[in-house]
Amino acid sequence: MSAVERTLVLLKPDALARGLVGRIVQRFEEAGLKVIGVKMKLMDADFARRHYFDLEERFGASVYNATATFMQQAPVIALVLEGAEAVANVRRLAGKTFPNESAPGTIRGDFAHTSKAYSEANHQVVANLIHASGNTEEAKYEVELWFDSSELFEYKTLAERFVF
Ligand SMILES: Nc1ncnc2c1ncn2[C@@H]1O[C@H](COP(=O)(O)OP(=O)(O)OP(=O)(O)O)[C@@H](O)[C@H]1O
C-alpha cells in the first residue's frame, strides 16, 4: 500500500566536516520530500546504542564499535522527512552502504567513493555521509527516538502537504 510516510535521516560527521549539509538536504527537497523536523546533536554512547541497537548483532562488535565511535566524534544533524513512500524513496536517493557501489545520481554515489575493502583497512569506518531508516518499522522507532512529536511540523492543509 502506498502512503505518505515519515523517515529519519542523519547527516553523519563526514557530511558536516565536508560542508555537504546544504547539498544533501537539497537532494531530498528537489525530489519533493518535505523537512518536518531537524536538530543537531552530539550522540553519547548510550544514545548510539539505542540508535544502532541491532548493528552489533548484524555485523559484529568491531563494526559496531567503529560506527558508534565515529558517530560520537562530532555532532550529527537529524532530519525527519515526509513524502509519498518516503522510507524507500530516501533509501533510493541515498545509494548503497558502500559509496563505490552506489550509482551516480545517488547522494553516496555522487559525493563519496570509498569501498568495503577500504573501510576494512581503515578501522571499519565507512564514510557514507548519511543514515536513512531501512524500513517503515525502523523509521517509526527512529523518528520516536530522535524527536518528540511536539518537535515535528504538522502540515495543516492538503496544499501544504501535497507531495509531487
Ligand atoms: N561492513 C561494514 N563495515 C563498516 N561499517 C559498516 C559495515 N556495515 C555497516 N556499517 C555501518 O553501519 C551502518 C548501518 O549499516 P546498514 O547495513 O544498516 O547500512 P545502510 O542501511 O546502508 O546504512 P544506514 O542504516 O546507515 O542508512 C552503515 O551505514 C555503516 O556506517
The ligand as an SDF file (V2000), in Angstrom:
LIG
                    3D

 31 33  0  0  0  0  0  0  0  0999 V2000
   30.9080   -3.9390    6.8320 N   0  0  0  0  0  0  0  0  0  0  0  0
   30.8480   -2.7270    7.3660 C   0  0  0  0  0  0  0  0  0  0  0  0
   31.9610   -2.0240    7.5940 N   0  0  0  0  0  0  0  0  0  0  0  0
   31.9100   -0.8180    8.1460 C   0  0  0  0  0  0  0  0  0  0  0  0
   30.7800   -0.1810    8.5070 N   0  0  0  0  0  0  0  0  0  0  0  0
   29.6410   -0.8140    8.2880 C   0  0  0  0  0  0  0  0  0  0  0  0
   29.5980   -2.1090    7.7120 C   0  0  0  0  0  0  0  0  0  0  0  0
   28.3190   -2.4820    7.6220 N   0  0  0  0  0  0  0  0  0  0  0  0
   27.5930   -1.4610    8.1270 C   0  0  0  0  0  0  0  0  0  0  0  0
   28.3860   -0.4540    8.5290 N   0  0  0  0  0  0  0  0  0  0  0  0
   27.9840    0.8040    9.1460 C   0  0  0  0  0  0  0  0  0  0  0  0
   26.7410    0.6310    9.7720 O   0  0  0  0  0  0  0  0  0  0  0  0
   25.7590    1.4540    9.1510 C   0  0  0  0  0  0  0  0  0  0  0  0
   24.4460    0.7200    9.1580 C   0  0  0  0  0  0  0  0  0  0  0  0
   24.5460   -0.4580    8.4020 O   0  0  0  0  0  0  0  0  0  0  0  0
   23.3620   -0.8490    7.4070 P   0  0  0  0  0  0  0  0  0  0  0  0
   23.6070   -2.1880    6.8330 O   0  0  0  0  0  0  0  0  0  0  0  0
   22.0690   -0.5980    8.1030 O   0  0  0  0  0  0  0  0  0  0  0  0
   23.6730    0.2230    6.2910 O   0  0  0  0  0  0  0  0  0  0  0  0
   22.7560    1.1250    5.4240 P   0  0  0  0  0  0  0  0  0  0  0  0
   21.3680    0.6180    5.5840 O   0  0  0  0  0  0  0  0  0  0  0  0
   23.2990    1.2490    4.0640 O   0  0  0  0  0  0  0  0  0  0  0  0
   23.0250    2.4940    6.0840 O   0  0  0  0  0  0  0  0  0  0  0  0
   22.2350    3.2810    7.1780 P   0  0  0  0  0  0  0  0  0  0  0  0
   21.4460    2.2810    8.0140 O   0  0  0  0  0  0  0  0  0  0  0  0
   23.3050    3.9720    7.9410 O   0  0  0  0  0  0  0  0  0  0  0  0
   21.3950    4.1940    6.3880 O   0  0  0  0  0  0  0  0  0  0  0  0
   26.3320    1.7770    7.7730 C   0  0  0  0  0  0  0  0  0  0  0  0
   25.8260    2.9610    7.2110 O   0  0  0  0  0  0  0  0  0  0  0  0
   27.7910    1.9040    8.1060 C   0  0  0  0  0  0  0  0  0  0  0  0
   28.0510    3.1680    8.7080 O   0  0  0  0  0  0  0  0  0  0  0  0
  1  2  1  0
  2  3  1  0
  2  7  2  0
  3  4  2  0
  4  5  1  0
  5  6  2  0
  6  7  1  0
  6 10  1  0
  7  8  1  0
  8  9  2  0
  9 10  1  0
 10 11  1  0
 11 12  1  0
 11 30  1  0
 12 13  1  0
 13 14  1  0
 13 28  1  0
 14 15  1  0
 15 16  1  0
 16 17  2  0
 16 18  1  0
 16 19  1  0
 19 20  1  0
 20 21  2  0
 20 22  1  0
 20 23  1  0
 23 24  1  0
 24 25  2  0
 24 26  1  0
 24 27  1  0
 28 29  1  0
 28 30  1  0
 30 31  1  0
M  END
$$$$
